[in-house]
């Protein structure tokens, strides 16, 4: 392996370790077998919370909390299989034990990427910059989409604190929307899903932290949760059950929302 490739590989593994740490927090169970209420899960809220002056605890990690990385090029991504059926080969390729936490996280990511979409939803995973452009263009057609993400505007960042909506939430109206989330994997993988129409609503939020921090955040509200799993962590935090009410969540700084 060339030295430059080795350095890139090492950085990707560091990024994977951080993503895995966050992913493991969401998979921890309490004594009743329910997802634990780790502070990093405080990203969910109700659509009725979207008003000026609302105060709530929110967890925001930043780019500085992980090792910066990038999407692979198509040539790089195509040289590595991305399939659940190839997991044994991939574990050997990345030198992970098949009983390791890394192996479990990779299995979860590959399963998530290979699940069929629910009715009315578009879903895809991207492993390269070219595939990101290709898939978003395929969904939006002739419309050139815009993209947003959450921005931390202050240097005195605390991962978890109370935030107040210092401006009225601004809804972003668009006929098509796609949210892309980073997944726990040895290199950068985005899991993207979206809808046409008003099955999801997107809001731009201006937040003020209790330590005077400012955050420009993007929030996505899922208006129909009837197809969600009953044990989804959002119901554990907010109460309710599939289809009972909309669920909103803020977008982390390394996630993307495309709209057009």
VOVEX-967968 format. One line per field, with one value per residue (C-alpha): x, y, z; residue in one letter. Coordinates in steps of 0.05 Angstrom, whole numbers, plus 5000, padded with zeros to 4 digits. Layout:
BEGIN
xx <- X;...
yy <- Y;...
zz <- Z;...
rest <- a;...
END
This chain:
BEGIN
xx <- 5000;5028;5042;4989;4937;4958;4948;4879;4862;4884;4842;4781;4788;4791;4728;4695;4713;4678;4616;4615;4618;4557;4521;4534;4502;4437;4439;4449;4390;4364;4341;4275;4308;4290;4340;4375;4365;4437;4446;4466;4394;4366;4354;4280;4221;4148;4123;4083;4151;4166;4154;4193;4218;4214;4270;4294;4357;4393;4456;4501;4567;4613;4662;4717;4691;4710;4765;4750;4739;4707;4667;4710;4718;4677;4740;4759;4688;4679;4742;4710;4647;4588;4541;4517;4533;4606;4611;4660;4706;4699;4716;4779;4794;4790;4821;4760;4741;4672;4653;4677;4634;4659;4632;4564;4561;4580;4526;4474;4494;4493;4425;4398;4423;4393;4324;4268;4237;4168;4110;4120;4194;4258;4318;4391;4461;4520;4594;4624;4617;4596;4541;4515;4507;4479;4426;4404;4399;4358;4309;4303;4304;4310;4305;4373;4368;4395;4430;4432;4464;4471;4524;4556;4571;4608;4676;4654;4614;4583;4557;4494;4458;4391;4375;4322;4289;4312;4274;4210;4225;4228;4196;4231;4177;4197;4162;4219;4266;4321;4359;4427;4455;4526;4530;4580;4628;4703;4695;4643;4575;4511;4442;4393;4317;4263;4193;4153;4100;4087;4103;4165;4172;4239;4253;4312;4323;4361;4381;4414;4450;4450;4525;4510;4526;4491;4471;4438;4404;4362;4304;4264;4193;4165;4090;4070;4104;4054;4107;4160;4180;4143;4209;4237;4278;4237;4175;4217;4237;4173;4120;4068;4071;4074;4024;4005;4038;4093;4166;4218;4293;4352;4404;4476;4531;4557;4488;4456;4386;4373;4310;4281
yy <- 5000;5069;5116;5167;5111;5085;5153;5160;5090;5107;5171;5132;5082;5139;5168;5100;5092;5158;5141;5073;5103;5146;5087;5043;5095;5091;5015;5012;4983;4996;4942;4937;4926;4995;5043;5083;5158;5177;5253;5243;5220;5288;5309;5291;5337;5348;5391;5431;5453;5496;5566;5627;5622;5546;5519;5447;5406;5387;5348;5376;5343;5383;5368;5380;5321;5272;5262;5300;5255;5256;5214;5167;5177;5130;5093;5082;5063;5014;4977;4958;4915;4946;4888;4849;4785;4807;4822;4765;4790;4862;4844;4810;4869;4919;4870;4868;4806;4779;4785;4857;4918;4945;4882;4892;4965;4948;4894;4944;4996;4946;4919;4990;5006;4943;4950;4964;5033;5042;5067;5138;5140;5143;5112;5101;5098;5132;5116;5165;5238;5217;5171;5227;5274;5218;5196;5266;5287;5225;5243;5318;5311;5378;5417;5439;5424;5466;5435;5455;5429;5450;5502;5515;5590;5594;5568;5554;5493;5446;5380;5380;5441;5477;5517;5570;5585;5658;5668;5640;5574;5584;5530;5512;5497;5449;5394;5344;5334;5285;5279;5244;5216;5191;5118;5078;5048;5047;5103;5157;5129;5170;5138;5183;5181;5229;5241;5284;5330;5344;5276;5312;5385;5421;5480;5527;5542;5598;5572;5606;5562;5573;5588;5642;5596;5605;5549;5552;5485;5446;5405;5352;5334;5267;5278;5204;5154;5097;5054;5064;5008;5009;5008;5068;5110;5172;5141;5123;5196;5232;5179;5156;5100;5091;5138;5174;5240;5272;5266;5321;5318;5365;5349;5338;5381;5325;5309;5341;5361;5369;5405;5431
zz <- 5000;4981;5039;5018;5012;5081;5113;5081;5105;5176;5176;5152;5208;5259;5230;5233;5306;5323;5282;5314;5384;5369;5335;5396;5441;5401;5406;5482;5520;5590;5638;5602;5535;5509;5477;5532;5536;5521;5514;5441;5427;5445;5374;5369;5383;5365;5308;5359;5389;5328;5355;5375;5447;5453;5498;5495;5506;5441;5426;5371;5353;5307;5252;5303;5344;5288;5238;5174;5114;5046;4998;4958;4884;4840;4821;4894;4915;4856;4877;4944;4945;4982;4995;5055;5017;5014;5089;5104;5050;5074;5146;5121;5075;5133;5184;5230;5270;5252;5326;5333;5344;5277;5243;5276;5255;5183;5181;5206;5154;5096;5118;5123;5054;5024;5055;5008;5012;5041;4998;4974;4996;4955;4989;4969;4997;4965;4973;4924;4904;4834;4861;4906;4846;4802;4852;4872;4799;4785;4840;4825;4749;4713;4778;4805;4880;4937;4997;5071;5134;5207;5223;5291;5293;5359;5382;5454;5434;5485;5458;5500;5527;5527;5465;5453;5386;5379;5314;5286;5251;5176;5135;5069;5018;4963;4924;4935;4994;5010;5075;5074;5139;5152;5172;5214;5163;5150;5099;5088;5069;5064;5074;5037;5039;5018;4993;4946;4973;5047;5077;5104;5123;5129;5174;5184;5258;5292;5361;5420;5471;5546;5541;5489;5431;5364;5317;5249;5247;5197;5222;5186;5208;5186;5182;5174;5221;5210;5175;5229;5277;5343;5381;5344;5393;5376;5408;5469;5477;5455;5472;5422;5372;5296;5263;5328;5311;5269;5292;5281;5290;5279;5226;5250;5220;5175;5147;5085;5064;4990;4967;4902
rest <- x;x;x;x;x;x;x;x;x;x;x;x;x;x;x;x;x;x;x;x;x;x;x;x;x;x;x;x;x;x;x;x;x;x;x;x;x;x;x;x;x;x;x;x;x;x;x;x;x;x;x;x;x;x;x;x;x;x;x;x;x;x;x;x;x;x;x;x;x;x;x;x;x;x;x;x;x;x;x;x;x;x;x;x;x;x;x;x;x;x;x;x;x;x;x;x;x;x;x;x;x;x;x;x;x;x;x;x;x;x;x;x;x;x;x;x;x;x;x;x;x;x;x;x;x;x;x;x;x;x;x;x;x;x;x;x;x;x;x;x;x;x;x;x;x;x;x;x;x;x;x;x;x;x;x;x;x;x;x;x;x;x;x;x;x;x;x;x;x;x;x;x;x;x;x;x;x;x;x;x;x;x;x;x;x;x;x;x;x;x;x;x;x;x;x;x;x;x;x;x;x;x;x;x;x;x;x;x;x;x;x;x;x;x;x;x;x;x;x;x;x;x;x;x;x;x;x;x;x;x;x;x;x;x;x;x;x;x;x;x;x;x;x;x;x;x;x;x;x;x;x;x;x;x;x;x;x;x;x;x
END
